[in-house]
Amino acid sequence: MVEAKTSSFSRVTMTELMIPAYANFGGKIHGGILLSLMDKVAYAAASKHSGAYCVTVSVDTVDFLQPVEVGELVSLMASVNYVGNSSMVIGIKVISENVKTGQVKHTNTCYFTMVAKGEDDRPSMVPKLILENKTDVRRFVEAIFRKRFKKDYESNLKQIKKSWDKQEIATLLASERCINQSK
C-alpha cells in the first residue's frame, strides 16, 4: 500500500446532463437523483485514494441550496478532505450550468464518510493524506471538528433521553406544531 497520497491525486469531477426522467412532480431535478450522483462521485474519490472497494457509512450536511432544472449540466466535484484508519471524509460541491445562458449556480454541498474494504470484506487501512496547501489544511481541520460535533451531539442526545420525563416532554411539545395523542 502507498503510505500517503495528495488530495489532488484523488480529486474527481463528474458531469451529467439533467434529463426529463430525473424531474420530480414539481418539475425540478429530484433530490434522490442528486444524492445518487453524489454517492457515485464520493465512491470514485474514495476508491481512487484508497485503491480499494469503498462503502458509504454516513452522509452529513446535505444542503440543497438551489433547485436544478431539466436541461442543465450538473458537475459534482469531490475531494478527500480527511482520512482516518479506514475511513475517509469526501467533500462534494455540486454546481449546475444552464447551457443556453451560461449561468452557473452552486446547488449542493455535502460530506460523505466512506470506508475502504479489503478482500476479506473488513475495513482496510487507507493511505495518509498529504496536505498540499491551506485549503487542504482547512478542509482537514473542518472535518475533525465536524467529527467532534457529531460525537458531542450523539452523546448529548443520549444524556437528554435518559432524563426525559412526561411533564418536560409535554411542556416542550406544547409550543410546537404537533398534537400529542400518546399516553
N, C-alpha and C positions, 0 to 999 in steps of 0.2 A: 504494500500500500504506500502511496505517496504520502509523505509526512505532512505537507501543507500545500494549499492552493490559494490563489488570489480570488477575490470576489469577482474580478473581471473575467477570470477563466470560465466561470460557470454562469455568467450573465446570459439570459435568454430573452429574446423578443419574439412573440408570436403575433401575427396579424391575420384577421379573418373578416370577411365581408358579412355583414348582418343581413340575412335574407328574411322574407316574409314569414317563413315557417318558424322563425325564432321569436316572433312577436307574441305578446300576451293579449288579453282581452282589451286592454287599453291602447293597443297599437304600438306600444314601446317594446324594446327587447326584454324578454323575460329574465328576471334576476337569476333564475336557475341556470339559464344558458351561460350567463356571465360567470357564475360560480363554477360551472363545469370547465369553462375555458381557463379560469384561474387555477383550478386543480391541476389541469394539464401542464400549464407553464411552471407551476410550483414543482411538479414531478420532474420536469425536464431539467430545471436548475439544480434540484437536489441530487438527481441521479448523475448529472454531469460532475458535480462537486465530489460526491461520494464514490462514484464508479460502481454503484450498486443499485439494486431494486429498492425503491423507497415507497413508504406508505404515509398517508396523511393521518396525523394524530389529533390535530386541532386546527381550527380556523378562528382567528381572533380579529376583531375590529374590521369587519367588512362594512365599509362605508360606501353607500350608493349616493354619490354627490350630485349627479345629473343623469337624466334619462338618456338612453342610447336609442337612436332611431333606425328603422329599416333603411338599408342602403348605405349606412356609414361603415367605414373601415374601423375596426377595433384593434388596437395594439396593446398587448399585455407585456409589460417589462418586468422581469423577475430577477432578483439577485439574492445570493446567500448573504444574509445580514449577520448571522450568529451561528456558531456551532457549539454543541456540547460534545458528549462522548459519541452518541449515535444519532443525536437529533440535530436538526438544522432549522433555523427560522428563515423563511423565504419572504422577502418583502416584494409586494406586487403593486405596480402602478398601472392603471388602465386609462388609456385615452381613446377618444373616438374622433374620427375626422369625417366631415361632410365632404365627399369628393367633388361635389358641384361647386360649393362656395369656398372650400379650403379651410373652413372654420374647424379648429381643433379645441376639444374640451377635455378636461381631466374628469373622468366619470367615477372612478373607484380607486380605493386604496385598501389593502388588506395584508394580513400576515398569516402565513400557513406554517405550521410546525410539521416537519416531515422527519421520519425515522428511517435510517438505512437498515436493510435486512441482508443477512448473509445467506449463503447456500443452505444453511440449516434452518432458515426462517426465523432466526433470532436476531435481535438488534446487533449491528456491527459497528465498529469504530469508524469514524469519518476523519478525513484529514483536517488539521487545524486550518484556520482562516488567516491568511496574510492580509493585514490591513494596510492598503497602499496609500491612502490619503485621508484627509479629515472627514470626508463624507463616510468612508468605510468605518472609521472610528466612531463617529456619531451614531451610525446605524447599529453597530455592535453594542454600544453603551445603552441606547434606547431599548434594544431587545432585552438586555439584562434587567432594566427597570420594569419593562412590561411583564417579564417573568416574575419578578418580585411582587409587583402589584397584584398579579393573578393569584399568587400564593397567599398573599395577605388577604385578598378578597375571600378566597375559599376558607381560610382559617377564621376570619371574622364572621362569615355567614354561619359557619359551623357553631361558633360560640353563641351567636344570636339565637339560633334554632334551639339550643339547649335551654335557654332561659325564657322562651316564649310562654306566655300564659294566655288564657282565653280573653281576659279583660284587656290586656295590652293589644292583642290582635283585633278585638272588636273596636277599640279606640282608633287604631291605625286605619282600619278599613272604613270607618265611619266617614272619613273625609275623602274617600276615593270613589271613583265611578264604578261601583260594583254593588251587588245585592248578595249579602252573605246568608245563604239558607242552610249552612251546615250546622250541626248540633254539637 
